[in-house]
Amino acid sequence: MSIINPLKKKLSVALIQLKTTANKEQNLRAVANQIQKAISARSNVDLVVLPECFNSPYSVKEFANYAEPIPNGETTKFLSKQAADHGIFIVGGSFPERGDDDKIYNTSLTFDRKGEIIAKHRKVHLFDIDIPGGITFKESVSLSAGNKATVFDSGEFGKVGIGICYDVRFPELAILAARKHNAGIMIYPGAFNTVTGPLHWELLARSRAVDNQIFVILCSPARDLDFSYHAYGHSLVVDPSGNVIAEAGEGEEIVYADLDPSLLESARAGIPVTTQRRYDIYPDISEASKVSAK
Ligand SMILES: NC(=O)CC(=O)C(=O)O
């Protein structure tokens, strides 16, 4: 049985883990500086990834104050220009979007080398959790959920799926991207915290990678203990065998990695689950689990 390798060529990525302040202009300037730094350090960078909510505080009280329309808002124009000026792909983390329906979404835009928007993902699963003695957060207080899975075709290195943070806890998005659309990479801008991060951040990234034998990228803000929300940090890249091939600490840092198609090929050749699935036994698994959750 021949191996399907969705990754068309080696891809050099840079994940920008930076602190977010309450000042949007300052945040955008910091992103521009960090992109410049990444390009200067590694001239072959193809794709830059930014964290969830990189232009605003991660706070349900603040999302509406920072929300912008797409594509005519300041942050969209800024990201487009960065991508075009440097001739790189950018997965633009996420920022609060004010939709045409006046609702607020947590939205990630992806730009190609010419600065064109090639993907728009609105966080599908809102982060509503309550861990007594740990953390309570309810994005649904001020955000609305997106209603579609997102995969883009880079045209150069194959297809890529996008999720935002809490979306990584739901394997279905990555399964759809990898198995229905043949994506070789899943990218999640995310902002786990100091309670859930140590428990699940790396575990979930490695799980999504091994489930689908794809590369998985998670990009977080840097930790800032002066803010109400303490981001976990630890932006990382996982290969299709589940190995963490690059990882940041907690502070500001740029993580570099080369995504090598041969790693995907050897993972799928050695443990050929892609060709061994028994769809006769688990047709439409999501529908089945919906019934049992009632
Ligand atoms: N911030 C999130 O959306 C998700 C998160 O922190 C978690 O799942 O834990």
The ligand as a Gaussian input file, in Angstrom:
#p B3LYP/6-31G(d) Opt

LIG

0 1
 N       -8.003000      29.284000      26.324000
 C       -8.611000      28.274000      25.703000
 O       -9.345000      28.474000      24.765000
 C       -8.436000      26.860000      26.108000
 C       -7.720000      26.483000      27.339000
 O       -7.056000      27.260000      28.008000
 C       -7.875000      25.074000      27.725000
 O       -8.534000      24.318000      27.003000
 O       -7.353000      24.684000      28.769000

